[in-house]
């Protein structure tokens, strides 16, 4: 009987294309020499490494990099790279000496970014004579590559100083808060790589990216951006730009629930990017503090999808960012809250978001502007910045809109139920209002919108949905803009009947807002040790949940399900547990 190993290499390679399991591919690599040569490139299609207090896969970073430097053809197989860390402490202590392959490339790379060249020591061996990862080690990792626990080496990190470029970080996971500047010579860079784990990993990461000429997707979930500081020099070099030319999708953000990362602006300088996903990112600069070197050129990028989850972007930064794409199609902005006293306080007005978006009003087709499930609405801060966002009518291509109703109605005393209808473009096909139970104008605003639909306006509107809580449904509306003679669920039944008569499918979803965890410290603790409240799931990315990244360590994508509710003719609410109400 013919063995699978006896099949033609072309057929074997085709079979491997349909195998997504790293474990299965690793087993195929072990089958035979022929299977190894065929399956190994498929095993390295995706490199995902993470560091947590319990598991350190980043200790494999140097071994993988040395292997790909020595086997450039294997590096061409890699399409995706993900680096995730939520602790600054490593379970693994690397050898003091870099491998010869790594040191040679490090010298070349350092010279390319402008460091002064100094003659290398003979044979790339350090004065203490220690050797780097051996070829046997790399081959072992290559064969057994499952990124499994059996390859972790537990050691002390006490002899390693952290390469830290922040100003006295007080975060509990930081090993040290001393500051080390970028070295000015090649030898100084190599010496620092031998003594500082953080700088060593930054250098290795730059070399790894250099070895992946066909990298199409990158995912960086980090504690802070200091390790990217050296990578920054490489990325901005002509060689670095060419090596990253094929990256079309990038995800970047903080792994900490209590801290935003400052935006790594070099992500926006990659002309090949098409989709950019940011989470828990802070961009606070204004025109006065902006450095000319970080200026974004208007209409210079091919980005069509921009997604900001629990981010805080200052109005000036948002205008600058949204001016850069040539024709943005999808924009998602989940406006986060301030999570630490160390973060700067700046106000994000509703109107400033709409004004920034107007730069893309002739191309945007899908817009989602929201705030997180647990966000505690800031009543004391109401003022000019919480006034209504303003009309989206000039957005001539906008077809689908998902938005927190407060951004349209405003969080102000001068309520106006006409604002919802007057804020929407005529060609809109789908409207989804989130956090609808926050606004007393909701029901009358929906009624006026449906009346306009009955009169011939909004001819393309086919889907209308709203998120509210069950406690809101079973109470009376608040005058003057809501019916205080009936329960809200009865009013919503009438609106749903109106919608059906106008050819619009109307849906009601339970946003379980009564189960919000408003206490920030409790949410942070829950993210660190595991959620113990009502069940939550990792939300998918994209306007329709069409994209999936690995689970975020900060917990920023964790939220409860919002089940659809049905209200029967007797006023009973179905879709609850227990059912009905």
C-alpha angles and dihedrals in degrees: 000000000000115000121224087243089064094061118108113276091238091057092045090052090050090052091050090055089068095048111095098171114101089201093056093047091049090054091051090052089059095050100082143327091265093049090047093056091047101041100039095076089051091049088058096048088105129028114194119174129171140178122209131158088264104038133031115194092158088079085078092058095093094044092051092046094050090050093051092046090054093043106039093174089062090054089058089064094063113101101163135036126185127183118185129176134165100168132054093211120091126210088207131066112202123214116270094241124073116226114262092248092051094046093050092051091042090057092048092046093047091052091050092057091050105265115147113259119236123184109269121239114259116287091353091278119145121231092258090058095230116152127224127231108321126232088247090056091051094047090049090053089045092055098039095038106152094117085239133168094251091077097052117112116203113217145143123276093195095106093055123086117211119243098227126173098177124103105255102316112207096196114135094232096055111110093205139351101215117125125235121185127220108276118248100212134050093240091049089053091051092047091051090049089056094051104033120059093195094053091043091055091047090053093046090048091054090050091047092053088048088056094054106073094165098045107145103171132037130184120189117180105173145170093229139342097250092101089056092056094086092037086055091066091052096045092053092052118097091246092050092050092052093048091053094044093107096053106114101160128047135174121191135170153109123303092202124090091207100048138054120214119232110249114267096223095193087077086073093054094068104103093196095060115118102167126032124185120189128181131187092355125153124207110175108156124122131199094275097054099037116115115226091230091066095051115133118219115232117246092004103119135073094215111140098166122050119174124181115185118191090341130148112212120176115235093250093049092047092052089050094048095047092049092061104068117083093217117356113200104178128033123180121178121177100185109217131207132242107274104183140031088237092065117093117250114235128155123239108203119206090231093053091060092053092045091053090048092053088077086071098036093119094055110028113111102164124038128177119178115174147135128237124279094248097042112133107221110240105231095166090057096057112132142101093332092058094054116120117293093235134233124329091193093112090063095098097180098042109123105158127038129182112179143153104258092227091067089062100036094038129222095261140113096245097075120187122188091200092067096086094054094041093049097060131087115241095236094057114137102181133027124183118180114201125200088018093162090069094073127067090200093061101100097042090043090055090047092054090048092052092046088055089050090053089052093056103268123122090027093174096052108120105150129050123171137164136192116222137152127251093239087057091051094054097050133074123262123256118246146261094039100024133059107258093182095070138042115261091243090060091050090050090052089056091048092050090053090050090050093051090050089053094049095255123130107223122197132185121207129194108235092186088219089162087071096056116135098221096172105097096203091053091051091050092049091048091051091053101045102026133280114279101175128080112334116281132187135201107264119224122239130245132053092288099025089262095142130059129198123181115276111289114242092217091060090233093137095049114111139144122260116267102216121201114252127215124201115201128208091269091056095253115148115224128191096062134111107262098025135247128020 
